[in-house]
Amino acid sequence: MVGSAEALQTALNMPLAERNERHAAMMETIRRHDIRVSRDNFVRQLQDTRQ
């Protein structure tokens, strides 16, 4: 709980430019690793267990 409060405090005090940079980086990660990527990785792992 303390870690969450500290993270929230850090975010609230973060300069707008840094928040924007972090948001853009997070969105790019989400775009690259969407549900299709997760599905493909899961199916590949299942197939690997059968070999």
C-alpha positions as CSV (number, residue, x, y, z in Angstrom):
1,M,0.0,0.0,0.0
2,V,2.8,2.4,0.8
3,G,4.5,1.7,-2.5
4,S,1.3,2.6,-4.4
5,A,0.9,5.8,-2.4
6,E,4.5,6.7,-3.2
7,A,4.0,5.9,-6.9
8,L,0.9,8.0,-7.0
9,Q,2.7,10.9,-5.3
10,T,5.5,10.7,-7.8
11,A,3.1,10.7,-10.7
12,L,1.2,13.7,-9.3
13,N,4.4,15.7,-8.9
14,M,5.9,14.7,-12.3
15,P,6.4,17.4,-14.9
16,L,3.9,17.3,-17.8
17,A,6.6,16.7,-20.3
18,E,7.8,13.6,-18.4
19,R,4.2,12.3,-18.0
20,N,3.7,12.7,-21.8
21,E,6.9,10.9,-22.6
22,R,6.0,8.0,-20.2
23,H,2.5,7.8,-21.6
24,A,3.8,7.7,-25.2
25,A,6.2,4.9,-24.3
26,M,3.5,2.9,-22.5
27,M,1.1,3.3,-25.5
28,E,3.8,2.1,-27.9
29,T,4.4,-1.0,-25.7
30,I,0.6,-1.7,-25.6
31,R,0.4,-1.3,-29.4
32,R,3.3,-3.8,-29.9
33,H,2.0,-6.3,-27.4
34,D,-1.7,-6.4,-27.8
35,I,-4.0,-9.3,-27.4
36,R,-3.1,-10.9,-30.7
37,V,0.6,-11.1,-29.6
38,S,-0.4,-12.6,-26.3
39,R,-2.7,-15.1,-28.1
40,D,0.1,-16.1,-30.5
41,N,2.6,-16.5,-27.7
42,F,0.2,-18.6,-25.7
43,V,-0.6,-20.8,-28.7
44,R,3.1,-21.2,-29.6
45,Q,3.8,-22.3,-26.0
46,L,1.0,-24.8,-26.1
47,Q,2.4,-26.2,-29.4
48,D,5.9,-26.4,-28.0
49,T,4.6,-28.6,-25.1
50,R,3.3,-31.1,-27.7
51,Q,6.6,-31.5,-29.5
